[in-house]
C-alpha cells in the first residue's frame, strides 16, 4: 500500500461541486476565529456512492441547486482524505431560473458568489485548486483530472505563480 497521504483504501473521500455562473463561483463562506474563509460545496462520500454523485447530492442539499457532474477537474490529496472535484452543469428544464439558497449548512456558514478572477487572492480551500480554476476558466479545462497534494493551511496567502 502506498504510504503517501490519501493513498490508502480506508481514507475518507469527499466529492466537491465547482459551480460557475457568469464568471463567478459559488462558495461556502465560514467565519473561524482567524477570519473568514471559503470552501467548495460538497461533502463526504457515502458507502457505495461515487464521488460525482456525492458532489451532485451535496450541492442540492447545501444550495438547492440541481446539477450534473460534467467533468472531473481534480483529485486533491491531503493528510486525512482524498477530495474529488467536478465541474457542474446546472440541470433541469428551469436551469436558467435556478437560484442558490442556503440549505444544509452549519451555523455561521453562508453561500457567496466570488468572481473567478479573485480566487487566487481569496482564502478558499483547496488553495491550489482555486488558483487553477481561475486559469482553466480563461484557457480551457483539463482533459484529465489533475492530481494535487495540498497541504497549504494559510488560505490568506496570495497566489505567487
The 8 nearest C-alpha neighbors of each residue, nearest first, counted from 0:
[[1, 2, 7, 6, 8, 3, 5, 9],
 [2, 0, 3, 6, 7, 4, 5, 8],
 [3, 1, 0, 4, 6, 7, 5, 78],
 [2, 4, 1, 6, 5, 7, 78, 76],
 [5, 3, 78, 6, 77, 2, 76, 79],
 [4, 6, 80, 81, 76, 7, 10, 77],
 [7, 5, 4, 3, 1, 8, 2, 10],
 [8, 6, 9, 10, 5, 0, 1, 2],
 [7, 9, 10, 6, 5, 11, 0, 1],
 [10, 8, 7, 11, 6, 5, 12, 80],
 [9, 11, 80, 8, 7, 5, 12, 79],
 [12, 10, 80, 9, 81, 13, 79, 43],
 [11, 13, 81, 80, 44, 82, 43, 10],
 [12, 14, 43, 82, 42, 44, 83, 81],
 [15, 13, 54, 50, 83, 53, 41, 42],
 [14, 16, 41, 84, 54, 40, 83, 39],
 [17, 15, 54, 85, 40, 41, 84, 18],
 [16, 18, 86, 87, 85, 19, 15, 39],
 [19, 17, 87, 24, 25, 16, 86, 20],
 [20, 18, 24, 23, 22, 17, 25, 21],
 [19, 21, 23, 22, 24, 18, 25, 112],
 [22, 20, 23, 19, 24, 114, 115, 112],
 [23, 21, 20, 115, 114, 19, 24, 116],
 [22, 24, 114, 115, 113, 20, 19, 21],
 [25, 23, 19, 113, 112, 18, 115, 26],
 [24, 26, 112, 18, 111, 113, 19, 23],
 [27, 25, 39, 111, 38, 110, 37, 112],
 [28, 26, 110, 38, 37, 109, 111, 39],
 [29, 27, 37, 109, 108, 36, 110, 26],
 [30, 28, 108, 36, 35, 107, 37, 31],
 [29, 31, 35, 34, 36, 107, 32, 28],
 [32, 30, 33, 34, 35, 29, 36, 107],
 [31, 33, 34, 30, 35, 29, 36, 107],
 [32, 34, 31, 35, 30, 36, 155, 153],
 [35, 33, 31, 30, 32, 36, 29, 155],
 [34, 36, 30, 29, 31, 28, 37, 33],
 [37, 35, 122, 29, 28, 123, 30, 34],
 [38, 36, 28, 123, 27, 122, 29, 26],
 [37, 39, 124, 123, 27, 26, 40, 28],
 [38, 40, 26, 15, 27, 41, 16, 17],
 [41, 39, 16, 15, 58, 26, 27, 38],
 [42, 40, 15, 57, 54, 14, 16, 58],
 [43, 41, 13, 14, 57, 44, 15, 53],
 [42, 44, 13, 12, 45, 14, 53, 41],
 [43, 45, 13, 12, 53, 50, 48, 14],
 [44, 46, 48, 43, 47, 53, 49, 12],
 [47, 45, 48, 44, 49, 43, 12, 11],
 [46, 48, 45, 49, 44, 50, 52, 53],
 [49, 47, 45, 46, 44, 50, 52, 53],
 [48, 50, 52, 51, 53, 47, 44, 45],
 [49, 51, 14, 53, 52, 44, 54, 83],
 [52, 50, 54, 53, 49, 68, 14, 55],
 [53, 51, 55, 49, 54, 50, 56, 48],
 [52, 54, 50, 56, 14, 51, 55, 44],
 [53, 55, 14, 15, 16, 51, 41, 57],
 [56, 54, 52, 58, 53, 57, 66, 67],
 [57, 55, 53, 59, 58, 54, 52, 60],
 [56, 58, 60, 41, 54, 59, 55, 53],
 [57, 59, 55, 61, 56, 60, 62, 40],
 [60, 58, 63, 64, 56, 57, 62, 65],
 [59, 61, 57, 58, 103, 102, 63, 62],
 [62, 60, 102, 103, 58, 59, 57, 104],
 [61, 63, 100, 99, 101, 102, 64, 59],
 [62, 64, 59, 100, 99, 60, 61, 102],
 [65, 63, 59, 62, 99, 58, 66, 97],
 [64, 66, 59, 90, 89, 63, 91, 67],
 [67, 65, 89, 90, 88, 87, 55, 64],
 [66, 68, 88, 87, 69, 55, 89, 90],
 [67, 69, 87, 85, 70, 51, 86, 88],
 [68, 70, 87, 86, 88, 67, 85, 71],
 [71, 69, 86, 85, 68, 72, 87, 144],
 [70, 72, 85, 144, 84, 73, 86, 69],
 [73, 71, 144, 85, 84, 70, 145, 86],
 [74, 72, 144, 145, 84, 146, 71, 83],
 [73, 75, 83, 146, 82, 147, 145, 84],
 [76, 74, 147, 82, 148, 81, 146, 73],
 [77, 75, 81, 148, 5, 147, 149, 80],
 [76, 78, 149, 79, 80, 4, 148, 5],
 [77, 79, 4, 5, 80, 76, 150, 3],
 [78, 80, 77, 5, 10, 4, 11, 81],
 [81, 79, 11, 5, 10, 12, 77, 78],
 [80, 82, 76, 12, 5, 75, 13, 11],
 [81, 83, 13, 75, 74, 12, 14, 76],
 [84, 82, 74, 14, 15, 73, 13, 50],
 [85, 83, 15, 73, 72, 71, 14, 16],
 [86, 84, 71, 16, 72, 70, 68, 17],
 [85, 87, 17, 70, 69, 68, 71, 16],
 [88, 86, 68, 69, 18, 67, 17, 66],
 [89, 87, 67, 66, 69, 90, 68, 86],
 [88, 90, 66, 94, 65, 87, 67, 91],
 [91, 89, 66, 94, 65, 88, 67, 92],
 [90, 92, 94, 93, 65, 89, 66, 95],
 [91, 93, 94, 90, 95, 96, 89, 97],
 [92, 94, 96, 91, 95, 97, 90, 89],
 [95, 93, 97, 96, 90, 91, 92, 89],
 [96, 94, 93, 97, 92, 89, 98, 90],
 [95, 97, 94, 93, 98, 92, 91, 99],
 [98, 96, 94, 95, 64, 93, 99, 65],
 [97, 99, 100, 96, 64, 63, 62, 95],
 [100, 98, 62, 63, 64, 97, 101, 110],
 [99, 101, 62, 63, 102, 98, 110, 64],
 [102, 100, 62, 61, 110, 109, 104, 99],
 [101, 103, 61, 62, 104, 60, 100, 63],
 [102, 104, 61, 60, 101, 105, 62, 57],
 [105, 103, 102, 61, 108, 106, 101, 109],
 [104, 106, 108, 107, 103, 109, 29, 102],
 [107, 105, 108, 104, 109, 29, 103, 30],
 [106, 108, 29, 105, 30, 109, 104, 28],
 [109, 107, 29, 28, 106, 105, 104, 27],
 [108, 110, 28, 27, 111, 101, 29, 107],
 [111, 109, 27, 26, 28, 101, 25, 112],
 [110, 112, 26, 25, 27, 113, 109, 28],
 [111, 113, 25, 24, 23, 26, 114, 110],
 [114, 112, 23, 24, 115, 111, 25, 26],
 [113, 115, 23, 117, 116, 22, 24, 112],
 [116, 114, 23, 117, 118, 133, 22, 24],
 [115, 117, 114, 118, 133, 119, 22, 23],
 [116, 118, 115, 114, 120, 119, 121, 113],
 [117, 119, 121, 120, 115, 116, 129, 130],
 [120, 118, 130, 158, 117, 121, 157, 129],
 [121, 119, 157, 118, 117, 158, 122, 155],
 [120, 122, 118, 119, 123, 117, 155, 154],
 [123, 121, 154, 155, 36, 37, 120, 124],
 [124, 122, 37, 38, 126, 121, 36, 125],
 [125, 123, 126, 38, 37, 154, 122, 39],
 [124, 126, 128, 127, 123, 129, 149, 38],
 [125, 127, 124, 129, 128, 123, 154, 130],
 [126, 128, 130, 129, 125, 131, 149, 147],
 [127, 129, 131, 130, 126, 125, 132, 73],
 [130, 128, 126, 132, 131, 127, 118, 125],
 [131, 129, 119, 127, 128, 132, 133, 118],
 [130, 132, 134, 128, 133, 129, 135, 127],
 [133, 131, 135, 129, 134, 130, 136, 128],
 [134, 132, 131, 136, 115, 135, 130, 116],
 [133, 135, 131, 137, 132, 136, 138, 130],
 [136, 134, 139, 140, 132, 138, 137, 133],
 [135, 137, 133, 134, 138, 139, 132, 140],
 [138, 136, 135, 134, 139, 133, 132, 140],
 [139, 137, 135, 136, 134, 140, 133, 141],
 [140, 138, 135, 136, 137, 141, 134, 142],
 [139, 141, 135, 142, 136, 138, 72, 132],
 [142, 140, 143, 144, 139, 72, 135, 145],
 [141, 143, 140, 144, 72, 70, 145, 139],
 [142, 144, 141, 145, 72, 71, 73, 70],
 [145, 143, 73, 72, 71, 146, 74, 141],
 [144, 146, 73, 74, 72, 143, 147, 141],
 [147, 145, 74, 73, 75, 144, 148, 76],
 [148, 146, 75, 149, 76, 74, 145, 73],
 [147, 149, 76, 75, 77, 150, 146, 4],
 [150, 148, 77, 151, 147, 76, 75, 127],
 [149, 151, 77, 152, 148, 78, 76, 125],
 [152, 150, 149, 153, 126, 154, 125, 127],
 [151, 153, 154, 150, 126, 124, 149, 155],
 [154, 152, 155, 151, 156, 122, 126, 150],
 [153, 155, 122, 156, 152, 123, 126, 124],
 [154, 156, 122, 153, 157, 121, 120, 123],
 [157, 155, 154, 153, 158, 120, 122, 121],
 [158, 156, 120, 119, 159, 155, 121, 154],
 [157, 159, 119, 160, 120, 156, 130, 127],
 [158, 160, 157, 119, 156, 130, 120, 127],
 [159, 158, 130, 157, 119, 131, 127, 134]]
